[in-house]
Amino acid sequence: MSIFQYFSKDANKRAKYIFNTIAPVYAKVDHSLEKSYLRSMDLLSEEIDITGKTILDIGTGTGAWAAMFLDKASSVHGIDFSDKMLAVSTKKHPKIHFSEGNAEHLENIPDQSFDILTASFVLHGVTSDRRNKILLEMLRVSKEAIIIHDFVGKTPLFIRLLEFMEQSDYKNFKKQFYNELSEISQWQTKVIPSRDGSGLYIAKK
Ligand SMILES: C[S@@+](CC[C@H](N)C(=O)[O-])C[C@H]1O[C@@H](n2cnc3c(N)ncnc32)[C@H](O)[C@@H]1O
């Protein structure tokens, strides 16, 4: 792993480098996300019953969002392209099935093989062409719904700084993601803001 990857023109290489580098820190702070993630799960439970459902979490990182589904879902799987993030999640959440992979290329996963596909704080990080590729893959693999947990509304200052460092697409994401989701999915779509600059974008068949 070389620092030069941070300056790579290949956005995936850059993101992988960043998340591999910050994985040990992320592992120590991800419990601080719990309150906000639980609030989002409460909002989600008013929209979708996840009881007995099969879940695939894209860009699962340390597994903090995937773990929210464990109580009710029949199985939870997570995919990420950062081996260092996966090393953390595998240790932390033995009940979740983790594997390494790029969300833009889920070709080895058959159509409609999971009830629900989800992604938490992944899609704002990539440009709209990559985002659309990931969305198409999620829609193909999902039987009934996709749930995107990400920025909605005003973003706190320290997060804006982090997003600047990550060179993410969060500004465009906030402006255009709801329309992208509606147009690409042609499913029933809804956005549900939470209290802390995050929220849910839901597309149901
Ligand atoms: C900000 S973290 C969020 C982690 C987790 N979903 C959560 O909410 O705590 C973004 C994660 O997405 C992963 N990621 C970004 N782009 C990806 C891609 N194209 N394929 C697979 N993983 C990706 C990164 O490696 C990182 O672990």
The ligand as an SDF file (V2000), in Angstrom:
LIG
                    3D

 27 29  0  0  0  0  0  0  0  0999 V2000
  -17.7990    5.4850    4.7080 C   0  0  0  0  0  0  0  0  0  0  0  0
  -17.5490    3.7570    4.6990 S   0  0  0  0  0  0  0  0  0  0  0  0
  -19.1290    3.1790    5.2900 C   0  0  0  0  0  0  0  0  0  0  0  0
  -19.0500    1.8180    5.9360 C   0  0  0  0  0  0  0  0  0  0  0  0
  -20.3910    1.2400    6.4280 C   0  0  0  0  0  0  0  0  0  0  0  0
  -21.3060    1.0470    5.3400 N   0  0  0  0  0  0  0  0  0  0  0  0
  -20.9980    2.0990    7.5000 C   0  0  0  0  0  0  0  0  0  0  0  0
  -22.0380    2.7370    7.2720 O   0  0  0  0  0  0  0  0  0  0  0  0
  -20.4290    2.1430    8.6040 O   0  0  0  0  0  0  0  0  0  0  0  0
  -17.6160    3.3740    2.9580 C   0  0  0  0  0  0  0  0  0  0  0  0
  -17.2130    1.9320    2.6560 C   0  0  0  0  0  0  0  0  0  0  0  0
  -17.5510    1.6410    1.3010 O   0  0  0  0  0  0  0  0  0  0  0  0
  -16.5070    0.8790    0.7070 C   0  0  0  0  0  0  0  0  0  0  0  0
  -16.6050    1.0700   -0.7560 N   0  0  0  0  0  0  0  0  0  0  0  0
  -16.5850    2.2440   -1.4340 C   0  0  0  0  0  0  0  0  0  0  0  0
  -16.7180    2.0150   -2.7480 N   0  0  0  0  0  0  0  0  0  0  0  0
  -16.8440    0.6650   -2.8940 C   0  0  0  0  0  0  0  0  0  0  0  0
  -17.0030   -0.1910   -4.0270 C   0  0  0  0  0  0  0  0  0  0  0  0
  -17.0620    0.2860   -5.2730 N   0  0  0  0  0  0  0  0  0  0  0  0
  -17.0780   -1.5230   -3.8060 N   0  0  0  0  0  0  0  0  0  0  0  0
  -17.0010   -2.0210   -2.5490 C   0  0  0  0  0  0  0  0  0  0  0  0
  -16.8360   -1.2770   -1.4570 N   0  0  0  0  0  0  0  0  0  0  0  0
  -16.7680    0.0550   -1.6190 C   0  0  0  0  0  0  0  0  0  0  0  0
  -15.2330    1.4310    1.3650 C   0  0  0  0  0  0  0  0  0  0  0  0
  -14.1720    0.5320    1.2900 O   0  0  0  0  0  0  0  0  0  0  0  0
  -15.7160    1.6720    2.8060 C   0  0  0  0  0  0  0  0  0  0  0  0
  -15.5050    0.5440    3.6100 O   0  0  0  0  0  0  0  0  0  0  0  0
  1  2  1  0
  2  3  1  0
  2 10  1  0
  3  4  1  0
  4  5  1  0
  5  6  1  0
  5  7  1  0
  7  8  2  0
  7  9  1  0
 10 11  1  0
 11 12  1  0
 11 26  1  0
 12 13  1  0
 13 14  1  0
 13 24  1  0
 14 15  1  0
 14 23  1  0
 15 16  2  0
 16 17  1  0
 17 18  1  0
 17 23  2  0
 18 19  1  0
 18 20  2  0
 20 21  1  0
 21 22  2  0
 22 23  1  0
 24 25  1  0
 24 26  1  0
 26 27  1  0
M  CHG  2   2   1   9  -1
M  END
$$$$
